[in-house]
């Protein structure tokens, strides 16, 4: 059996350190990928810093990371869509409950990806560009298309003979927001969104027909005005404070579905604490109470609100269709662009911990990427 290098989380809250793992053979429905680029998401440093509470099922040592781009080096017996040597991008789900974080984590030289969560990388994209897609794109798709959330038609579905609906996205310049704008537009919906003045032109170029500054005290009223009486098919809330704002927009426009993709309180200050206890108590109390309050607030307004779990498409019918049909077609057409733009911060696994730290410190309209 061969082995390969990995950036290992050796214990909860530990820094990532170099390690060596046995290189696995792919299961029947998997491809084994030589990883060439990985991207970093906020969930990576959240898992690293709070998994004793938020991901209690995760056992260490573990390999973190969700966003993978590379080439196929082996295929499982049931795989039909990929061949050895083919460049791919895909969603690694190793830190999810019931998965294997050593076989399926992104931050290592070789990882296994489920065929149904993998797409071919077109020649027009570099590995660094391809790596920005998987988790942001999957989360956006879950918010827009899964029935517990907005339940919209997917790109390629026939459009009804009624007026185009409007999707409200609070947080259009986030990774999820940029992908949600593109997917919603590809499915035939109009989009109104928020972004800072610095990023407004970028999200408008992705297809948003109206962009409001999220820091404006009249942001909700401006979004309502931008809707202009068109039917609102739902809202996606991204970022602290976005849920209540979206509830207000939906109440004033007649929308009744809300997909929530952020906690009401950010966890970055807690992650950098030397000890979780007792600092975690007021933070998680605020998260729990804030979520309950917002959910009850939405229910009283007749709005169905649910939290989005980006990798939940692994186990439903939408995942294979998204990754097997929609994503390859949109990439080939050029109607799905790699956004946020990759910001490459290193060229080896040794750079991954610094990449997590930089992401936690804050980036705007960019995605941290490490080459391998």
N, C-alpha and C positions, 0 to 999 in steps of 0.2 A: 504493500500500500504506500502511495506517495503522500507527501505532506506539503503544507503551504503556510505562508505567514498570515497572521491575523492581528488586528488591534483588539485586545481582549479587555472586557470589563471583568476583572478578577474577583471583585467583591462589590456589593452595593455601595455607591457613592465614591468608589475608587476612580482614579484617573485611568484612562486607557493605557495599556502597556503592551509591548510586543510579545507575541507568542506564536506557537506552532500548532497546527491542527492536522489531523489526518484528512486527506482530500476524499470526499465521499463519492460514491457512484450515484447517479441520479435514480430516483424511484421511477416507476412506470410513467407517471404524469409530469415528470420534471425534466429540466435541462440543467446541465452543469455548465456554468459560465466562468470564463476567465475575466475577472473584473478589471476594467480599464479606467473607470471613473465612478465616483460616488458623490452624492450630494447630501447635505446636512439639513435636517428639519428640527424645529423646536422640540418635537417629541423625543429626539435622541438625547438631548441634555436633561429633559424632564425624567426620562427613564433612568439615566445615569444617576441623577441626584435624588430621586424620590421613589425609586421602584419598590422599596420596602413598604410603601403605602399605596402607590398608584398601580404598580405591576407586581403584586405580591406573589404571583405564580412564577415569576422569572427567577430561575436558578443561575447562579454564577459558578464557573466562568461563563460568560455569554459574549456574543458578537452582536453589536447594535447595528442600526442603519436599515433604511428602507429603499433608497434610490440607487439603482444599479444600471450601469451600461458596460457592455463588453462583448465578447464573442463566445459562441457555443463551442464547447470542447467535447461534450458527450450528450447523448439524448436517451431518455427512457424508452422502454419497449413500446409504450402506447403513444408516443409523441409523433405527430404527423406534420406539424406546421414548421418545424425547424430542422436544420441540418448542421452538422459539424462545420465550423468555420464561419457561420453566419453571424453578423453583428446584430445585437439585440439590446433592448432596454426592458426593464421589468421591475415589479414591486416585490421586494423581499419582506416576508412576514414572520421572521423568526422570533420576534419578541411578543407576538400574540399568544394568547392562552392556547395551550395544546400544541404549539409548534416547537421546533427544535432550533434554538438560537445559535447553535454552533454550525449547523448545516445550512441555515437559511438567513443568517445575518449578512448585511451588505459590506461591512468594514473588514474585508479579508480578500486575499488574492483569488480564491475560488469560492463560489457559492452556488447553491441550487435554487432555481426559480420554478414555480409552477408554470406549466405551459399556458394555462388559462389566464395568467397575469403577466404575460410577456408579449412583446411586439417586435417585429423586425425594425432595425434602425435604418432609415433611408440613407443613401449615399450623400444626400445634401446636408446631413447633420454630423457633427463631430461627436465623439463619446461624451465630451464635457457638456455639450448642449443636450444630448439625449438624457443625461443623468438628472436633469432638472425636472423631468416629467413625473415619475411614477407616483409618489404619494400625493403631491398636490393635485395631479390630474384625477387620481382615483377618488380622493376626498370630494373634489368638485363634482364628479360624476355621481357619487352617492347622494350628495345633497340635492342635485337637480333631478335625478332620474329614478332613484329608489322609491317605492311606494310609501314607506313610512315617512318620507320627507316631501319633496315637491311633487314627485311622481309624474314628471313631464315626459313627453315623447322624446325619444333619442334621435340624434342625427341620422337621417335616412328613413325615419318613419314618415308616412304620409301626413301632411298638415291638414287640419280640418278647414272647412270653407268659411271659418269665422275670422274675426279680426285677430291680428298678431297679439299675443299676450306679452306682458312686460315682466321681467325678472328683476327684482331689486337686490343688489349685492352691496352690503356694507363691508368695505375693505377690498376694493377692487385691485389695489396694487400689491396685495399679498400673493403668495404662491398659489393658494387655493383660489383666490379671487381672479387672478389673471387667467387661470385655466377655466374657471366657471364662466367668465365672459365669453371665451372662445367657444366652449361647448354649447352654451345657450344660444349664441348666434348661429352656430352650425346647425342647431336643431330648429331654427326658424323663429326664435324669440327676440324681442327687443330687450335691451339692458339699460338700466340706470344704476349708477354706482357712486361710491365715495372714493376719494383719494386726496392726497395732499396736492397743493398747487404744483409742486415739483414733478409729480407723477401723473398729473391729469392728462397730458398729451399722450403718454404711453398707453394708458388704459383706453383712451378714446380711439387710438390707433388699432387696438385689439378688437374694437367693435362696439364699445359702449356709446350710446347716442346722447347720453347726458352724464356729466361728472360733477359732483358736488364736493366741496372741501369738507372733510369729516370734522374739522375743528371749528367750523362755522356754528355759531349759536342757533342759526336758523336752518341747519342742515336738513332736518326732518321736513320742514316746510318746503325747502327747495327741491327735495326729492319728490314730494307729493306734486309740486308744480310741474316737475319734469315728466311725471307719469302722464299728466294732462288728460285724465279721464279714461285712459286706455285700461283694459282689464289687467289686473295684476295677478299673475299665476302663483306668486310666492316670493319669499325673500330668503336670502342666505346671510347669516350673521357671522362676521369674522372679526375677531378682536375684542378686547375687554370693553364693555359698555355697549357693544353693538346689538345685543339682544333686545333691550328695552327700546332702543331707537327703531329697530325694525318692527317691533310690535306697534309702535305709534304710527309708522308709515302704513302698515297693513290695515290698521284700524281706520285710518283716514282715506284709504283707497279701496277698501272692500276685499283685500286679499285675506286668505284664511290658512295659509301654510307657511311655516317657518322652519328652516334647517339651521340648527345652531352648531357651530364648529369650534367654539372657543369657550373656555371657562370665564366666569365673570371677574375673576381675579387672576392676574399673571403670577406665575410660579418662579420667575427668575430670581427674585430676592431670596426666596426660600432655598433654592438650589445651592446658592453660594454660602449658606450658613455652615458653620463647622458641625453643628448637630441639628437634626430634624426636630427632636423633642427638646423643649416644649414649643419651639417656634412654630411648628406645624399646626398646632391646635387652633389658634385664631385664624390662620390662613384657610385651613380646610373648613372651619366653621363658616367663614364668610363665603366660601365657594358653595357649600351646601345650602346655606340660607339664601344666598343670592339666586342660585338655580331654582330653588323651590319658589321663591317669590316671583321670578320671571315666568316660570311655568304656570303658576296660578293666575298671574296677570294675563298671560296669553289665553288661558282657558276661559277666563271671564269675558274676554273679547271675542270668543268664538274662533280662536286661532289654534290650530294643531301645531305644536312645537315639539321637536325631538332632536336629540343630539346625534351628530354624524360621526360614525367610526369609519375612517377611510379604507381600511382593509376588509370591511364586512362584505365587499363584493366578491371576495374569494369564495364564498359559500352560497352565492345566489346566481340566478340566471343572467344577471346583468354583467357580471365580471367577464365571462368568456366572450360575450358579444362586444363589450367595450374594447377589450384588448385584442380580440381576434378579428373584429370587423371594423369597428368605428375608428379606433386610433390608427391602424395602418392606412385606412382610406384617407383620413383627414391629413395625416402626415404626407402622404403621397401627393395630395392636392395642394399642399402648402397652406391649408386653412387652419392648421394647428401649429403654432409657432412655439419654440422653446423659451418659455417665459416663467418666472423672472430670468433675466439674462444671467448666465453662469459667471461667478467670480471665483477664479481658480486661485487657491491659497497655498497649494503644496503639491508635491509630486511623489508622495510615498505614504504608507500607512502611519509613519511617524508624525505626519502632519494632521492626522484626523482629530486628535484631542485639541490642538490649537484651533482647528476649524469649528469644533463644537463651542469652544470658548468665544470665538469671534461671532458666531451666530447668536449666542445668548446675549452678547453685548449690544446687538442690534444691527440689522441691515435693512435697507429700504430698496424695494424693487430689484433686488438681486438675490441670487441663491448661491450659497457657499459650496464650492466643488473642490474635490481633491482628485488628482490623477494618480493612478497606480501603475 
